Amino acid sequence: MTNWPVAEGVFELGDLKVERGGTIARARIVWRTHGTLSPARDNVVLYPCSYTAQHADMEWAIGPDSLFDPGRWFVVIPNLFSNGLSSGAADTPDYPSVVTYHDVVAAQARLLREQWGIERLAAVYGFSMGAQQAYHWATRPGVERAIVVCGSARTAVHNRVFLSSLLRTLEAAPEHLGNGRFSAEPRLNLKAFGHIYAGWALSQDFYRAGLHITALGAPDLETFLRTDWEERNYKRRAANLYAQLKTWEAGDIADGGDLAAALRAIEARVLLLPSTTDLYFRVADNEAEAVHLRHARLAPIQSIWGHRAGAPNGIPEEFAFLKREIRDWLET
């Protein structure tokens, strides 16, 4: 239970055409909000989802003593397409081959405008795929601040190698029908998928320090891989996992064009918070981006938790760092 207003609903988009061809039939966004929208509609924080995350997975960041105080901010969480709540590949006939972040952000903009009359954002905050959405939002007018946690403006080549390993693992399933569709859930391939992911989401230093045992409570590596990775993937539909990977793979604010020019055109103030041991959203990527941004601050998270440092629920030092950086950024 919370002691602040919480609301949720479903926004119907109709048949939604996407930029690379195809239509999401009867598209919908499931949303949840925390806090109260101010009369001037000037206290909005958009909080888009990371890979596979649903709104309940992300609410650790909302609270009087967390990153966003709902007594001040109106926090909107729009569930990402194919996360199991909003429209997705697993339950939508003829789902498009690729739904880009541009498609996602355009749909979210409709949600904000038509549901609440919101045209401006005090901030957009996101982690991982949510961070890439935040970057795409930053290219639009009316966004004051973008907070990019373990993300990038363009999915890097090495990042795409990681994504390719996951996509090829799903495609190798006997149940794969083509184009990310499956006749049944491919459990053996989902097991392999989880083991691959576990080697990328957490750093070599994390495993060397034995944090999967001392911090996360697993009795051994085999149990950790089963409970934290295999079983988590079994809760998601393979078609949705595949579709979100395709969105991530296509991430690029410049659509293959001049990335430096796209970054220079951003008017929003951008806070870049990469993890020093993230294996796919590297500090170096953000360093290369920051030099082209008009208003940017780069503050790496010093951590051995790899990519997971950007979602530090239950990780005290990393959480304290994010809270301090984000709250200070919102005040300047």
C-alpha positions in Angstrom: 0.0 0.0 0.0 1.1 3.6 -0.7 0.1 6.8 0.9 0.0 8.7 -2.4 -2.4 8.6 -5.3 -1.9 5.7 -7.7 -3.9 5.2 -10.9 -3.8 2.8 -13.8 -5.6 2.1 -17.0 -5.4 1.1 -20.7 -5.0 3.6 -23.5 -6.4 2.4 -26.8 -4.4 3.5 -29.8 -6.5 1.8 -32.6 -4.6 0.2 -35.4 -1.1 1.6 -35.1 1.0 1.8 -38.3 4.8 1.6 -37.6 7.6 3.3 -39.5 9.3 0.2 -40.9 6.1 -1.4 -42.2 3.1 -3.2 -40.7 0.4 -2.4 -38.1 -0.1 -3.2 -34.5 -3.8 -4.2 -34.6 -5.9 -2.7 -31.9 -2.8 -1.4 -30.1 -3.0 -0.5 -26.5 -0.7 0.8 -23.8 -1.2 -0.3 -20.2 -0.2 2.5 -17.9 0.2 3.3 -14.2 0.8 6.7 -12.5 2.0 7.8 -9.1 1.3 11.2 -7.6 -0.9 14.1 -8.7 -0.7 16.1 -11.9 -0.2 19.8 -11.1 -2.7 22.3 -12.5 0.0 23.7 -14.7 1.0 20.1 -15.9 4.6 21.0 -15.2 5.6 18.2 -12.8 5.5 15.2 -15.2 8.2 12.5 -15.1 7.9 9.9 -17.8 9.4 6.5 -16.7 9.5 4.1 -19.6 10.2 0.4 -19.2 13.4 -1.6 -19.6 13.7 -5.0 -21.2 10.9 -7.3 -20.1 10.1 -5.0 -17.2 6.5 -4.3 -16.2 5.4 -1.3 -14.1 5.4 -3.2 -10.8 9.0 -4.2 -11.4 10.0 -0.5 -11.5 8.2 1.1 -8.6 11.2 0.8 -6.3 12.3 4.1 -7.8 9.1 5.9 -6.6 8.6 7.1 -3.1 9.3 9.9 -0.6 12.8 8.4 0.1 13.5 7.1 -3.4 14.5 8.6 -6.7 11.2 10.4 -7.4 9.0 11.7 -4.6 5.3 11.3 -5.7 4.5 14.2 -3.4 6.1 16.4 -5.9 6.2 14.5 -9.2 3.5 13.0 -11.4 5.3 9.8 -12.5 3.8 8.1 -15.6 4.9 4.5 -16.4 3.8 3.4 -19.9 4.4 -0.3 -20.3 6.5 -1.1 -23.4 5.1 -3.0 -26.3 5.7 -6.7 -25.9 6.3 -6.6 -22.1 3.3 -8.8 -21.5 0.9 -6.0 -20.5 0.8 -3.6 -23.5 0.2 -5.0 -27.0 2.8 -7.4 -28.0 4.0 -10.0 -30.5 2.8 -12.9 -28.5 -0.9 -11.9 -28.6 -1.2 -9.7 -31.7 -1.7 -11.3 -35.2 0.6 -10.1 -37.9 2.7 -8.1 -35.4 5.3 -6.0 -37.3 8.8 -7.4 -37.7 10.3 -4.3 -36.0 8.7 -1.7 -33.8 11.2 1.1 -33.3 11.7 3.4 -30.4 10.3 6.2 -32.7 7.1 4.2 -32.9 7.1 3.7 -29.1 7.7 7.3 -28.3 5.1 8.5 -30.7 2.5 6.2 -29.1 3.6 7.4 -25.6 3.2 11.0 -26.7 -0.4 10.3 -27.7 -1.0 8.7 -24.4 0.2 11.8 -22.5 -1.6 14.2 -24.7 -4.9 12.5 -25.0 -5.2 11.0 -21.5 -4.0 14.0 -19.5 -3.4 16.9 -21.9 0.4 16.7 -21.2 2.6 18.4 -23.8 5.7 19.0 -21.8 7.9 16.8 -19.6 9.9 18.0 -16.6 12.0 14.9 -17.1 12.1 11.5 -18.8 14.0 8.9 -16.8 14.9 5.4 -18.0 17.2 2.5 -17.5 18.6 0.3 -20.3 15.8 0.1 -23.0 14.1 2.7 -20.9 17.2 4.9 -21.2 17.2 4.5 -25.0 13.6 5.7 -25.0 14.6 8.6 -22.8 17.2 9.5 -25.4 14.6 9.4 -28.2 12.3 11.5 -26.1 15.1 14.1 -25.7 15.1 14.7 -29.4 11.5 16.0 -29.2 10.4 19.5 -28.2 9.0 20.1 -24.7 11.4 17.9 -22.8 13.3 19.7 -20.1 15.6 16.9 -18.8 16.5 13.4 -19.9 18.0 11.0 -17.4 19.8 8.2 -19.3 20.8 5.3 -16.9 22.9 2.6 -18.6 21.8 3.5 -22.1 22.9 5.1 -25.4 21.7 7.1 -28.3 22.5 4.4 -30.7 22.8 0.7 -30.0 26.6 0.0 -30.3 28.0 -2.7 -32.6 29.2 -4.8 -29.6 25.8 -4.4 -28.0 24.2 -5.7 -31.2 26.5 -8.8 -31.0 25.0 -9.6 -27.6 21.5 -9.1 -29.0 22.3 -11.3 -32.0 23.3 -14.1 -29.7 20.0 -14.0 -28.0 18.0 -13.7 -31.2 19.8 -16.6 -32.8 19.3 -18.7 -29.7 15.5 -18.2 -30.0 15.5 -18.8 -33.8 17.3 -22.1 -33.2 14.4 -23.5 -31.3 12.4 -26.3 -33.0 9.3 -24.4 -32.0 10.4 -21.3 -34.0 8.1 -20.7 -37.0 10.0 -17.7 -38.4 9.9 -14.0 -37.8 10.0 -14.4 -34.0 6.8 -16.5 -33.8 6.7 -19.9 -32.0 4.4 -22.9 -32.0 5.0 -23.4 -28.3 7.2 -21.9 -25.7 10.8 -23.1 -26.4 11.9 -24.0 -22.8 15.3 -25.4 -23.7 16.2 -22.4 -25.7 14.8 -20.1 -23.0 17.2 -21.8 -20.6 20.1 -21.1 -22.9 18.9 -17.6 -23.4 19.0 -17.0 -19.6 22.5 -18.4 -19.3 23.8 -16.1 -22.1 22.1 -13.1 -20.5 23.6 -13.9 -17.0 27.1 -13.6 -18.5 26.4 -10.1 -19.9 24.1 -8.4 -17.4 26.6 -8.8 -14.5 30.3 -8.1 -14.7 33.2 -10.4 -14.4 34.1 -8.6 -11.2 30.6 -9.4 -9.8 31.2 -13.1 -10.2 34.8 -12.9 -9.1 33.6 -11.3 -5.8 31.0 -14.0 -5.5 28.1 -11.5 -5.1 25.6 -14.0 -6.6 26.1 -15.9 -3.4 27.0 -13.3 -0.7 24.6 -10.5 -1.9 21.9 -12.4 -3.7 21.8 -15.5 -1.5 22.2 -18.3 -4.0 23.9 -21.4 -2.5 25.9 -22.0 -5.7 26.2 -20.8 -9.3 23.9 -23.5 -10.7 21.1 -22.5 -8.4 21.6 -18.8 -9.2 21.4 -19.5 -13.0 18.3 -21.5 -12.5 16.4 -19.2 -10.1 17.5 -15.8 -11.3 17.7 -16.4 -15.0 16.0 -19.6 -16.3 12.9 -19.3 -14.2 12.5 -15.6 -14.9 12.6 -16.2 -18.6 10.0 -18.9 -18.3 7.6 -16.2 -17.1 7.8 -14.3 -20.4 6.6 -15.3 -23.8 9.4 -16.1 -26.4 7.7 -14.0 -29.1 7.7 -11.0 -26.8 11.3 -11.5 -25.8 12.2 -11.6 -29.5 10.2 -8.5 -30.4 11.7 -6.4 -27.7 15.2 -7.5 -28.8 14.4 -6.2 -32.3 13.4 -2.8 -30.9 16.6 -2.7 -28.8 18.7 -3.7 -31.8 17.2 -0.9 -34.0 17.8 1.8 -31.4 19.2 4.9 -33.0 18.1 8.5 -32.5 19.6 9.3 -35.9 18.1 6.4 -37.8 21.4 5.5 -39.3 22.3 9.1 -40.2 24.6 11.6 -38.6 24.5 10.8 -34.9 26.7 13.8 -33.9 24.2 16.1 -35.6 21.3 14.4 -33.9 23.0 14.8 -30.5 23.8 18.5 -31.2 20.1 19.2 -32.0 19.0 18.0 -28.5 17.8 21.0 -26.4 17.0 19.0 -23.3 19.5 18.8 -20.5 20.9 15.3 -20.4 22.2 13.4 -17.4 24.2 10.3 -18.4 24.6 7.6 -15.8 26.5 4.6 -17.2 27.9 1.8 -15.1 31.7 1.5 -15.1 31.4 -2.3 -15.6 28.4 -2.5 -18.0 29.3 -4.9 -20.8 26.9 -3.5 -23.4 26.1 0.2 -22.6 29.7 1.3 -22.1 30.9 4.5 -20.4 32.9 5.1 -23.6 29.7 5.3 -25.6 28.3 8.0 -23.3 31.7 9.9 -23.3 31.5 10.0 -27.1 28.0 11.3 -27.0 28.5 13.8 -24.3 30.9 15.9 -26.3 28.1 16.6 -28.9 25.3 17.4 -26.4 24.6 21.1 -25.6 23.8 20.5 -22.0 25.1 17.3 -20.5 26.5 15.8 -17.3 28.3 12.5 -17.3 28.4 10.7 -13.9 29.5 7.1 -14.2 28.2 4.7 -11.5 31.3 3.2 -9.9 30.2 -0.4 -9.4 31.1 -4.0 -10.0 27.4 -4.9 -10.6 27.7 -4.4 -14.3 24.5 -3.4 -16.1 22.5 -4.2 -13.0 24.0 -1.2 -11.2 21.5 1.0 -13.1 18.6 -0.7 -11.4 20.0 -0.8 -7.9 16.9 -2.0 -6.0 18.6 -3.7 -3.0 22.1 -2.4 -3.8 22.6 0.4 -1.2 25.7 2.2 -2.5 24.6 2.4 -6.1 21.1 3.4 -5.0 22.4 6.2 -2.9 24.5 7.4 -5.8 21.6 7.4 -8.2 19.3 9.1 -5.7 21.8 11.9 -5.0 22.7 12.5 -8.7 19.1 12.5 -9.9 17.7 14.6 -7.2 20.4 17.2 -7.6 19.9 17.2 -11.4 16.2 17.8 -11.0 16.9 20.9 -8.8 19.4 22.6 -11.2 
